[in-house]
Amino acid sequence: MRGGALAASALALTGLLLPTASAAPRTGQRLDWRLCSSVAEDWPVPGDRRTECAELTVPLDYAKPRGRTITVAVSRIRATGPHPEEPLVFGAGGPGTANAATLPGLLGSGLGTLNTEHDLIGMDERGTGYSQKISCDFRGGAEPPVTAGQKERAEAAFDDQAEFNRRCTAIDPEFVRGLTPENIARDIDSLRDALGAEKIDFFGESFDTATGLAYRSLFDDRVKRMWLDSSMPPVFDHSAMDGTIEALAEHNFADFTHWLAEHDYDYHLGTGKAAVAARLTALRAELDREPRIAGGLRLDGEWAAGLLGSTPDAWVRAANDLVTVIDGGIPGSARSASETVRRRYGLGDPLDGLNALQYNAMLCNTDSSPKDFPRLWSAAQARRAAFPAVGGTYISPWCADWPTHTPPTAVVRGRSPLQISGHLSEGDTPYAWAQAAHNAAGGTLLTVVDGVHASLKNLPCGAHVVDFFRTGRTTGGTCPGLK
């Protein structure tokens, strides 16, 4: 614990091991850079002799610049060339993840050549990693009976998350309220100032595309160039976001039924697409009414919907499992009877190796959509009616009874060069979100023809990213992705 005010708030401060220089005013703040492997406890990159770390002091609330401050851990890999240009900030995604240690991975990707002329910059965002954060364990209540229906199981998951949200936010409501993409963007601008740079380049993936959109909306004149891959939408509304994901899965289902009809000699589900679809949606409805429990495994409508929305790479496995169930068997993909299915958004499981409270706060503080169970359940049932094969399967529980709200900064069109790339068939951050971000922020949209989340930096067409940061040339149209 550092400082009486922080001790009183019970904020868990996990920082770098060695002492740092005392806090300087934000403008002109001096960073004390040292090798991460020597100052950061359990630095996760073996043999790393290039990444440097420092601690940046920032206001907890930027509306109160002389008020309470916190420290944010930042990282750097110096440019190898003689004339460094603007620093390139890498937003590796999240939320809830520790990103300062991601720079060596970027160095090993197709974008690593940019280190010739750019310092690569990373950050453990406030609430994560080596930055100040709240540590609060998820407890969870008693599991519902294995024979419980979907609504009872969904409500139990909601109640568990609501208890976590209330208890953990109460540790330090002011700190939690400040966990937003906009404040991460402001922290990045404080870092820009501490680096002595007039402008930054920014490459963001996954959730950190929301950080990028916020930064450009707040500080457009301080962006030299920005590329966002696998974009989040410009507005957070979890019911709408679930609907986008389920609409994509329903589209996958239509393709899956067509493929099954063409392979009737293998699976015997019918030779017409409509007949196959009717048989499989009937199976989902049957398992909703009467889940099958065998040997500690549970087969219900949620399980079926997960297979019905499969992407082409999983069709053979999904078809074999569905046929096994139709024939009365229990396939290997059956879930544990005690397992609670939770929507990921492709942003990672917040209860496994991530800071769950930061994850939830980043998703929920600026979301003004309903957060009570009755309305979330009603929205799920509306999606079930709209998408009979896969709709209404999940209720995202992260914002259950979320107790704080911070008005978001509207995403606006700027003048700085912006490139957005979306992956046509991915289900983590659907392509429609990239389209929405492009419509709101402008720039140029590149369509990557694959379903692999944030794959661009490892693709041959990642060369477009390198060219963009070197010349400013944007790329529209399509490029091939991972098969």
C-alpha positions as CSV (number, residue, x, y, z in Angstrom):
1,M,0.0,0.0,0.0
2,R,1.4,3.5,-0.9
3,G,-0.1,6.5,0.9
4,G,-2.7,6.8,3.6
5,A,-5.5,7.8,1.3
6,L,-5.0,4.7,-0.9
7,A,-4.7,2.5,2.2
8,A,-8.0,3.8,3.5
9,S,-9.6,2.9,0.2
10,A,-8.3,-0.6,0.3
11,L,-6.9,-0.3,-3.2
12,A,-4.5,-3.2,-3.9
13,L,-1.4,-1.6,-5.5
14,T,0.7,-4.0,-7.4
15,G,3.6,-2.0,-8.8
16,L,7.2,-2.3,-9.9
17,L,9.6,-3.6,-7.3
18,L,12.2,-0.9,-7.1
19,P,11.4,2.6,-5.8
20,T,10.6,5.2,-8.4
21,A,11.2,8.9,-8.5
22,S,8.6,11.0,-6.7
23,A,5.6,12.2,-8.7
24,A,6.2,15.2,-10.9
25,P,3.6,17.5,-12.4
26,R,1.8,15.9,-15.3
27,T,3.2,18.4,-17.8
28,G,6.9,17.5,-18.3
29,Q,6.8,14.5,-16.1
30,R,10.1,12.6,-16.2
31,L,9.9,8.8,-16.6
32,D,12.5,6.6,-14.9
33,W,13.1,3.9,-17.5
34,R,14.7,0.7,-16.3
35,L,14.9,-2.8,-17.7
36,C,11.6,-4.5,-16.9
37,S,13.2,-7.9,-16.2
38,S,15.1,-6.2,-13.3
39,V,12.4,-4.0,-11.8
40,A,9.1,-5.8,-12.5
41,E,8.3,-8.8,-10.3
42,D,7.8,-12.0,-12.3
43,W,8.3,-10.3,-15.6
44,P,6.8,-12.8,-18.0
45,V,9.2,-12.6,-20.9
46,P,12.2,-14.9,-20.4
47,G,15.5,-13.5,-21.5
48,D,14.1,-10.0,-22.3
49,R,16.9,-7.5,-22.4
50,R,15.2,-4.8,-24.4
51,T,11.9,-3.9,-22.8
52,E,12.1,-1.0,-20.4
53,C,9.5,-0.1,-17.7
54,A,8.5,3.0,-15.8
55,E,5.7,4.3,-13.7
56,L,3.6,7.2,-14.9
57,T,1.6,9.3,-12.4
58,V,-1.8,10.4,-13.6
59,P,-4.9,12.0,-12.1
60,L,-7.5,9.5,-11.0
61,D,-10.1,12.0,-12.2
62,Y,-9.0,14.3,-15.0
63,A,-11.6,16.8,-14.1
64,K,-9.7,17.2,-10.8
65,P,-6.1,17.5,-12.0
66,R,-4.8,18.5,-8.6
67,G,-6.7,15.8,-6.8
68,R,-5.9,12.1,-6.1
69,T,-3.4,10.5,-8.4
70,I,-2.6,6.9,-9.3
71,T,0.4,5.2,-11.0
72,V,0.2,3.4,-14.4
73,A,3.0,1.0,-15.5
74,V,4.3,1.7,-19.0
75,S,6.8,-0.1,-21.2
76,R,9.1,0.8,-24.1
77,I,11.3,-0.9,-26.7
78,R,13.6,1.8,-28.2
79,A,13.9,2.2,-31.9
80,T,16.9,0.7,-33.5
81,G,17.4,3.3,-36.1
82,P,19.3,6.6,-35.7
83,H,16.3,9.0,-36.2
84,P,13.2,7.8,-34.3
85,E,9.9,9.2,-35.4
86,E,6.7,9.5,-33.3
87,P,6.3,6.7,-30.7
88,L,4.0,3.8,-31.7
89,V,1.6,2.9,-28.9
90,F,0.4,-0.6,-29.0
91,G,-3.0,-1.4,-27.5
92,A,-3.1,-5.2,-27.3
93,G,-6.7,-5.5,-26.2
94,G,-8.4,-6.7,-23.1
95,P,-10.1,-5.4,-21.0
96,G,-8.7,-6.7,-17.8
97,T,-5.3,-7.8,-19.3
98,A,-1.8,-6.7,-18.5
99,N,-0.4,-5.3,-21.7
100,A,3.0,-3.8,-20.8
101,A,4.6,-7.2,-21.6
102,T,3.1,-7.5,-25.0
103,L,5.8,-5.5,-26.9
104,P,8.2,-8.4,-27.5
105,G,5.3,-10.2,-29.2
106,L,4.6,-7.3,-31.4
107,L,8.3,-7.2,-32.2
108,G,8.1,-10.8,-33.4
109,S,5.1,-10.1,-35.6
110,G,5.0,-8.8,-39.1
111,L,4.9,-5.3,-37.6
112,G,8.3,-5.7,-35.9
113,T,10.1,-3.9,-38.6
114,L,8.4,-0.7,-37.5
115,N,10.8,-0.7,-34.5
116,T,13.5,0.5,-36.8
117,E,12.1,4.0,-36.8
118,H,9.6,3.9,-33.8
119,D,9.9,3.4,-30.1
120,L,7.3,0.8,-29.3
121,I,5.2,1.8,-26.3
122,G,2.9,-0.4,-24.1
123,M,0.8,0.2,-21.0
124,D,-0.8,-1.8,-18.2
125,E,-4.1,0.2,-18.2
126,R,-5.3,1.5,-14.9
127,G,-6.8,-1.4,-13.0
128,T,-4.6,-4.1,-14.5
129,G,-1.2,-5.7,-14.3
130,Y,1.6,-3.6,-12.6
131,S,-0.7,-0.5,-12.5
132,Q,-2.8,0.3,-9.5
133,K,-5.8,-1.9,-9.3
134,I,-8.4,-3.4,-7.0
135,S,-8.0,-7.1,-6.3
136,C,-11.4,-8.7,-5.5
137,D,-12.2,-12.4,-5.9
138,F,-15.3,-13.8,-7.5
139,R,-17.2,-15.9,-5.1
140,G,-20.3,-17.3,-6.8
141,G,-23.3,-18.9,-5.1
142,A,-24.7,-22.3,-5.1
143,E,-25.1,-23.9,-8.5
144,P,-28.7,-24.3,-9.6
145,P,-29.9,-27.9,-9.9
146,V,-28.6,-29.8,-12.9
147,T,-32.2,-30.1,-14.1
148,A,-32.8,-26.3,-13.9
149,G,-34.1,-24.6,-17.0
150,Q,-32.3,-21.9,-19.0
151,K,-34.0,-19.0,-17.2
152,E,-33.2,-20.3,-13.8
153,R,-29.5,-20.9,-14.7
154,A,-29.3,-17.5,-16.4
155,E,-30.7,-15.8,-13.3
156,A,-28.3,-17.6,-11.1
157,A,-25.3,-16.4,-13.2
158,F,-26.8,-12.9,-13.1
159,D,-27.1,-12.9,-9.3
160,D,-23.5,-14.2,-8.9
161,Q,-22.2,-11.4,-11.1
162,A,-24.4,-8.8,-9.4
163,E,-23.0,-9.7,-6.0
164,F,-19.4,-9.4,-7.3
165,N,-20.1,-6.1,-8.9
166,R,-21.7,-4.5,-5.8
167,R,-19.1,-5.9,-3.3
168,C,-16.0,-5.1,-5.4
169,T,-17.1,-1.7,-6.6
170,A,-17.8,-0.7,-2.9
171,I,-14.1,-1.1,-2.1
172,D,-13.3,2.1,-4.0
173,P,-16.2,3.5,-6.1
174,E,-14.2,6.5,-7.2
175,F,-11.5,4.3,-8.7
176,V,-14.0,2.0,-10.4
177,R,-16.0,4.9,-11.9
178,G,-12.8,6.0,-13.6
179,L,-12.2,2.8,-15.5
180,T,-13.4,3.8,-18.9
181,P,-11.9,3.8,-22.4
182,E,-11.9,7.6,-22.3
183,N,-9.7,7.7,-19.2
184,I,-7.3,5.1,-20.7
185,A,-7.1,7.5,-23.6
186,R,-6.3,10.4,-21.3
187,D,-3.6,8.3,-19.6
188,I,-2.1,7.6,-23.0
189,D,-2.0,11.4,-23.6
190,S,-0.3,11.9,-20.3
191,L,2.2,9.3,-21.5
192,R,2.6,11.2,-24.8
193,D,3.4,14.3,-22.8
194,A,5.9,12.5,-20.6
195,L,7.6,11.1,-23.7
196,G,8.0,14.6,-25.1
197,A,6.1,13.8,-28.3
198,E,3.8,16.2,-30.0
199,K,1.9,13.3,-31.7
200,I,1.7,9.5,-31.4
201,D,1.0,6.6,-33.8
202,F,-1.4,4.0,-32.4
203,F,-2.0,0.4,-33.4
204,G,-4.9,-1.1,-31.4
205,E,-6.5,-4.5,-31.4
206,S,-9.8,-5.9,-30.0
207,F,-11.0,-3.9,-27.0
208,D,-8.2,-1.4,-27.3
209,T,-9.8,-0.2,-30.6
210,A,-12.3,1.4,-28.2
211,T,-9.4,3.2,-26.5
212,G,-8.2,4.3,-29.9
213,L,-11.6,5.6,-30.9
214,A,-11.8,7.6,-27.7
215,Y,-8.2,8.9,-28.0
216,R,-8.9,10.2,-31.6
217,S,-12.2,11.7,-30.5
218,L,-10.5,13.6,-27.6
219,F,-7.1,14.3,-29.1
220,D,-7.4,14.2,-32.9
221,D,-4.6,16.8,-33.4
222,R,-2.2,14.6,-31.4
223,V,-2.6,11.5,-33.6
224,K,-0.2,11.1,-36.5
225,R,-1.7,7.8,-37.7
226,M,-4.0,5.2,-36.2
227,W,-4.9,1.6,-37.2
228,L,-7.6,-0.4,-35.4
229,D,-7.9,-4.1,-36.1
230,S,-11.0,-6.2,-35.0
231,S,-12.9,-3.2,-33.8
232,M,-15.3,-2.7,-31.0
233,P,-18.5,-0.7,-31.8
234,P,-18.6,3.0,-31.2
235,V,-21.4,2.6,-28.6
236,F,-21.6,0.0,-25.8
237,D,-25.0,-1.6,-25.6
238,H,-24.8,-5.2,-24.5
239,S,-28.2,-6.4,-25.7
240,A,-27.4,-4.9,-29.1
241,M,-23.9,-6.4,-29.1
242,D,-25.3,-9.8,-28.2
243,G,-27.8,-9.4,-31.0
244,T,-25.0,-8.7,-33.5
245,I,-23.1,-11.8,-32.4
246,E,-26.2,-14.0,-32.6
247,A,-27.2,-12.6,-36.0
248,L,-23.8,-13.7,-37.3
249,A,-24.2,-17.1,-35.7
250,E,-27.7,-17.4,-37.4
251,H,-26.0,-16.6,-40.7
252,N,-23.5,-19.4,-40.0
253,F,-26.4,-21.7,-39.3
254,A,-27.9,-21.1,-42.7
255,D,-24.6,-22.0,-44.4
256,F,-24.2,-25.0,-42.1
257,T,-27.7,-26.4,-43.0
258,H,-26.9,-26.0,-46.7
259,W,-23.6,-28.0,-46.2
260,L,-25.5,-30.7,-44.2
261,A,-28.0,-31.1,-46.9
262,E,-25.2,-31.5,-49.4
263,H,-23.7,-34.2,-47.2
264,D,-26.8,-36.1,-46.4
265,Y,-25.0,-39.3,-47.3
266,D,-22.9,-38.8,-44.2
267,Y,-25.3,-37.4,-41.7
268,H,-28.8,-38.3,-42.8
269,L,-30.4,-35.1,-41.7
270,G,-32.2,-34.4,-45.0
271,T,-31.5,-33.4,-48.5
272,G,-33.2,-30.0,-48.3
273,K,-31.9,-27.0,-46.4
274,A,-35.3,-26.1,-44.9
275,A,-35.8,-29.7,-43.7
276,V,-32.4,-29.8,-42.0
277,A,-32.9,-26.4,-40.4
278,A,-36.3,-27.5,-39.0
279,R,-34.9,-30.7,-37.6
280,L,-32.1,-28.9,-35.8
281,T,-34.1,-26.1,-34.4
282,A,-36.6,-28.7,-33.1
283,L,-33.7,-30.4,-31.4
284,R,-32.7,-27.2,-29.7
285,A,-36.3,-26.6,-28.5
286,E,-36.5,-30.2,-27.3
287,L,-33.3,-29.8,-25.2
288,D,-34.6,-26.5,-23.9
289,R,-37.7,-28.2,-22.6
290,E,-36.0,-31.4,-21.4
291,P,-32.2,-31.1,-20.9
292,R,-30.4,-34.5,-20.9
293,I,-28.2,-35.2,-17.9
294,A,-25.9,-38.2,-18.1
295,G,-22.7,-39.0,-16.2
296,G,-22.3,-35.5,-14.9
297,L,-22.8,-34.0,-18.4
298,R,-25.6,-31.7,-19.5
299,L,-27.1,-31.3,-23.0
300,D,-29.4,-28.4,-23.3
301,G,-30.6,-25.8,-25.8
302,E,-27.5,-23.6,-25.1
303,W,-25.2,-26.5,-26.0
304,A,-27.1,-27.1,-29.2
305,A,-27.2,-23.4,-30.2
306,G,-23.4,-23.3,-29.7
307,L,-23.0,-26.0,-32.4
308,L,-25.7,-24.7,-34.7
309,G,-23.8,-21.4,-35.1
310,S,-20.5,-23.0,-35.8
311,T,-18.0,-21.6,-38.4
312,P,-17.0,-23.9,-41.3
313,D,-13.8,-25.1,-39.7
314,A,-16.0,-26.8,-37.0
315,W,-18.8,-28.2,-39.1
316,V,-17.6,-31.8,-39.2
317,R,-17.2,-32.0,-35.5
318,A,-20.5,-30.2,-34.9
319,A,-22.4,-32.4,-37.3
320,N,-21.0,-35.6,-35.7
321,D,-22.0,-34.4,-32.2
322,L,-25.5,-33.3,-33.2
323,V,-26.1,-36.7,-34.9
324,T,-24.8,-38.5,-31.8
325,V,-27.4,-36.6,-29.7
326,I,-30.2,-37.2,-32.2
327,D,-29.4,-40.9,-32.0
328,G,-29.6,-40.8,-28.2
329,G,-25.9,-40.7,-27.4
330,I,-23.7,-38.2,-25.4
331,P,-21.0,-36.5,-27.4
332,G,-17.6,-35.4,-26.2
333,S,-18.5,-31.8,-26.4
334,A,-21.3,-32.1,-23.7
335,R,-20.8,-29.6,-20.9
336,S,-20.3,-30.3,-17.3
337,A,-23.7,-30.2,-15.6
338,S,-22.3,-27.5,-13.2
339,E,-20.9,-25.3,-15.9
340,T,-22.3,-21.9,-16.4
341,V,-22.0,-20.6,-20.0
342,R,-20.8,-17.0,-20.1
343,R,-20.5,-14.7,-23.2
344,R,-16.9,-13.8,-24.0
345,Y,-17.2,-11.2,-26.7
346,G,-13.8,-12.7,-27.7
347,L,-12.4,-10.4,-25.1
348,G,-11.3,-13.3,-22.9
349,D,-12.8,-15.0,-19.8
350,P,-12.6,-12.3,-17.1
351,L,-12.4,-14.9,-14.3
352,D,-9.4,-16.7,-15.6
353,G,-6.1,-14.8,-15.3
354,L,-7.6,-11.3,-15.8
355,N,-8.7,-8.5,-13.5
356,A,-12.4,-9.2,-13.5
357,L,-13.4,-5.9,-11.9
358,Q,-11.5,-3.8,-14.5
359,Y,-13.0,-6.0,-17.2
360,N,-16.5,-5.4,-16.1
361,A,-16.0,-1.7,-15.4
362,M,-14.6,-1.0,-18.8
363,L,-17.5,-2.7,-20.4
364,C,-20.2,-1.3,-18.1
365,N,-19.4,2.2,-16.9
366,T,-20.3,3.8,-20.2
367,D,-23.1,1.4,-21.1
368,S,-26.5,3.0,-20.5
369,S,-28.6,-0.1,-21.6
370,P,-30.7,-1.9,-18.9
371,K,-28.7,-3.9,-16.3
372,D,-31.6,-5.6,-14.5
373,F,-32.4,-9.3,-15.1
374,P,-36.1,-9.0,-16.2
375,R,-35.2,-6.6,-19.1
376,L,-32.1,-8.5,-20.1
377,W,-34.2,-11.7,-20.2
378,S,-36.9,-10.0,-22.2
379,A,-34.3,-8.8,-24.7
380,A,-32.9,-12.4,-24.9
381,Q,-36.3,-13.8,-25.7
382,A,-36.8,-11.2,-28.4
383,R,-33.6,-12.4,-30.0
384,R,-34.7,-16.0,-29.6
385,A,-37.8,-15.2,-31.7
386,A,-35.7,-13.3,-34.3
387,F,-33.0,-16.0,-34.6
388,P,-34.6,-19.4,-33.9
389,A,-31.5,-21.5,-34.1
390,V,-29.1,-19.5,-31.9
391,G,-30.9,-16.4,-30.6
392,G,-31.3,-15.7,-26.9
393,T,-28.8,-18.3,-25.9
394,Y,-26.8,-16.0,-23.5
395,I,-27.4,-13.1,-21.3
396,S,-24.1,-11.2,-20.9
397,P,-23.8,-11.0,-17.1
398,W,-20.9,-8.6,-16.8
399,C,-23.1,-5.5,-16.1
400,A,-25.5,-7.2,-13.7
401,D,-26.9,-4.4,-11.4
402,W,-23.8,-2.4,-12.3
403,P,-23.7,0.4,-9.7
404,T,-21.9,3.3,-11.4
405,H,-22.2,5.2,-14.7
406,T,-19.9,7.5,-16.5
407,P,-21.2,9.3,-19.6
408,P,-19.2,8.2,-22.6
409,T,-17.4,10.5,-25.0
410,A,-19.1,10.4,-28.4
411,V,-17.0,8.9,-31.2
412,V,-16.6,11.6,-33.8
413,R,-15.0,12.0,-37.2
414,G,-11.5,13.4,-37.1
415,R,-9.0,14.6,-39.6
416,S,-6.0,12.4,-38.6
417,P,-5.3,9.4,-40.8
418,L,-7.4,6.4,-39.6
419,Q,-7.5,2.8,-40.9
420,I,-9.9,0.2,-39.6
421,S,-9.8,-3.5,-40.4
422,G,-12.6,-6.0,-39.8
423,H,-12.6,-9.7,-40.1
424,L,-15.5,-10.9,-42.3
425,S,-16.7,-13.9,-40.3
426,E,-15.2,-13.6,-36.9
427,G,-17.6,-14.0,-33.9
428,D,-15.6,-12.3,-31.2
429,T,-15.8,-8.7,-32.5
430,P,-18.1,-9.1,-35.5
431,Y,-17.4,-7.3,-38.8
432,A,-20.6,-5.2,-38.3
433,W,-18.8,-3.6,-35.3
434,A,-15.9,-2.5,-37.6
435,Q,-18.5,-1.1,-40.1
436,A,-20.2,0.8,-37.3
437,A,-16.8,2.2,-36.1
438,H,-16.0,3.2,-39.6
439,N,-19.3,5.0,-40.0
440,A,-18.9,6.9,-36.8
441,A,-15.2,7.8,-37.0
442,G,-14.5,7.9,-40.7
443,G,-11.2,6.7,-42.2
444,T,-10.8,3.7,-44.5
445,L,-12.1,0.2,-43.9
446,L,-10.2,-2.9,-45.0
447,T,-12.0,-6.2,-45.0
448,V,-9.9,-9.2,-44.0
449,V,-11.5,-12.4,-45.4
450,D,-11.2,-14.7,-42.4
451,G,-12.8,-15.4,-39.1
452,V,-9.7,-15.0,-36.9
453,H,-9.8,-12.3,-34.3
454,A,-7.0,-9.7,-34.5
455,S,-5.0,-11.7,-37.0
456,L,-3.8,-8.9,-39.3
457,K,-0.4,-8.3,-37.8
458,N,0.5,-11.9,-38.6
459,L,-0.8,-12.0,-42.1
460,P,1.0,-11.2,-45.4
461,C,-1.4,-8.2,-45.8
462,G,0.0,-6.9,-42.5
463,A,2.5,-5.2,-44.9
464,H,-0.3,-2.7,-45.5
465,V,0.0,-1.7,-41.8
466,V,3.7,-1.2,-42.1
467,D,3.2,0.9,-45.2
468,F,0.5,2.9,-43.5
469,F,2.7,3.9,-40.6
470,R,5.5,4.7,-42.9
471,T,3.7,6.6,-45.7
472,G,0.2,7.3,-44.5
473,R,-1.3,5.3,-47.4
474,T,-4.6,3.7,-46.5
475,T,-6.0,0.4,-48.0
476,G,-9.6,-0.3,-48.8
477,G,-11.2,-3.4,-50.3
478,T,-10.3,-6.9,-49.1
479,C,-7.2,-8.9,-48.3
480,P,-6.9,-12.7,-47.7
481,G,-6.8,-13.9,-44.1
482,L,-6.0,-17.1,-42.3
483,K,-7.7,-20.2,-43.5
